[in-house]
Amino acid sequence: MNLTVEKTEKLKGEAVIPGSKSHTIRGVVIGSLAEGVSELKNPLNSADTMAAVNACRELGAGIDSSGDNWLIRGFHGKPCNPLKTLDMANSGTSTNLITGVVSLGDFEVVIDGDESLRTRPVQPLLDALNILGAEAASIRKNGNPPIKIRGRIKGGRTKVDGISSQYVSSLLISTPLADEDTEIDVINVHEIPYIEMTLRWLDEQGIKYERNKECTHFKVKGNQAYRPFKKAIPADWSSATFLLAAGAITESDILLKGLDINDVQGDKAVVGHLRKMGADITVEKEGIRIKGGKLRGAELDLNSTPDALPAMAVLGCFAEGATRLYNVAHARIKETDRIKVMAEELTKMNAGVEEMKDGLIIRKSALKGTQVNGYYDHRVIMSLALAGLIAEGATKITTAEAVSVTFPCFVDLMKSLGSNIKME
């Protein structure tokens, strides 16, 4: 499908932000590992979260996702043999966390996904699990899915490359259920807020572990258990990034509801990024208000917020002077190489963009509408839609159906705020 966006000068209104993908997937996994019935309130129902739901069902969890609240009957840390390949679709988070879950079983499991997922490295996690006693390998010997894992991890001391925080989170969630204590050394740590999110879940579960401040060393007590819980999933700051950016680059007044400024999600740092660029953002009792106006270029370290890179690149096209996004080389191992893709597609729209090894330099540009490639990457597609709001003429974005991965209601919300946008 294609998404067509025409220049929109003004946005106005209120929007309720859907639940956090990252929290929802952690909730599904931990609820499945627990004994008894857990309840997730306000979960995100999207392609990514359903990949986790479907995998956990195959591993023995009973999950009712038919209503606004999801009920999860867990398998008490003892996954069942699914007797089939687990299809993780396009969800990297689900793939990595489920890889840790299946390492707790005494049987072989194959995990696979779509063509995009097959380009994403998982070898650092496989290496770490092998040290702990599992047999884990990339079937095509390229470090990517499809992968096969045979448990059971025993515990011990392992190390993992933290280029993706998901590898660390996977180990932190699975190792409390190993028979012995586990020590985890993390090298090259990135995306620390996502590790902190996982630790928050462990804290709420009463899981015993030790850590250092830098998130480079953990000691996890073995032979623990997860218990059932009831938890409301906070709104997704990663999704809110796109509406915050839309408000900042147009003459707008938008109130975003459901966001918790105190939540551990890393992408709430986007508020600081936008304020540094001169955006008018206020935290009100009802939500977060963004008003459009002039922006200035800034130097922004996106190490903890790599998912924000595509949207911030578009903001750079609108801001006076130059914007430098740096320390975010790990954005290259997401659904696409987002540094390369955003440079190429914004250049098609007449943007002044310079690709660096670890980020982008963007200069204020008079964007022109044209056809651009979304590469089935939900964050690239939504970011190019933002570019279409300020470009002259119409912008057509291909593979737009991929927005359903994390933000199924994106187009409807943008329409409700007054944007000239349509899916066709």
Secondary structure as UniProt FT lines:
FT   STRAND          3..6
FT   STRAND          12..16
FT   HELIX           21..33
FT   STRAND          37..41
FT   HELIX           47..58
FT   TURN            59..60
FT   STRAND          62..64
FT   STRAND          69..73
FT   TURN            76..77
FT   STRAND          86..87
FT   TURN            89..90
FT   HELIX           92..102
FT   TURN            103..104
FT   STRAND          108..112
FT   TURN            115..116
FT   HELIX           117..119
FT   HELIX           123..131
FT   TURN            132..133
FT   STRAND          135..138
FT   TURN            139..140
FT   STRAND          147..150
FT   STRAND          156..161
FT   TURN            162..163
FT   HELIX           165..174
FT   HELIX           175..177
FT   STRAND          182..187
FT   HELIX           192..205
FT   STRAND          209..211
FT   TURN            213..214
FT   STRAND          217..220
FT   STRAND          230..232
FT   HELIX           237..248
FT   TURN            249..251
FT   STRAND          253..257
FT   TURN            261..262
FT   HELIX           266..269
FT   HELIX           270..276
FT   TURN            277..278
FT   STRAND          280..283
FT   STRAND          288..291
FT   STRAND          299..301
FT   TURN            303..304
FT   HELIX           306..308
FT   HELIX           309..318
FT   STRAND          322..326
FT   HELIX           329..333
FT   HELIX           338..348
FT   TURN            349..350
FT   STRAND          352..356
FT   TURN            357..358
FT   STRAND          359..363
FT   STRAND          371..372
FT   TURN            375..376
FT   HELIX           378..390
FT   STRAND          394..397
FT   HELIX           400..405
FT   TURN            408..409
FT   HELIX           410..416
FT   TURN            417..418
FT   STRAND          420..423
//
